[in-house]
């Protein structure tokens, strides 16, 4: 008596039988459920303390020449450039100092050239 209607059905039944039998000896890993962390005052305090400690250490060990310029630093630099105007019709001194007009004090000053 024929057990399967066709060779295709017989092949599918064999694959299905061997597929389930191969999975049985292996233990399936339990599904990992992630824990949803809730915001707490202690967590906020810890994060704040960590950020402050990192900033303090960064400021303590960073040289002033390597710190980033702030907007105030740039405005101060711009103001200093606006204060001194180069005078082109007065010759340079023998020591290399350039003549500038100080817009605040209204006097002639000699400054080192920028390199």
Buried (B, 14 or more C-beta within 10 A) or exposed (E): EEEEEEEEEEEEEEEEEEEEEEEEEEEEEEEEEEEEEEEEEEEEEEEEEEEEEEEEEEEEEEEEEEEEEEEEEEEEEEEEEEBBEEBEEEEEEEEEEBBBBEEEEEEEBBEEEEE
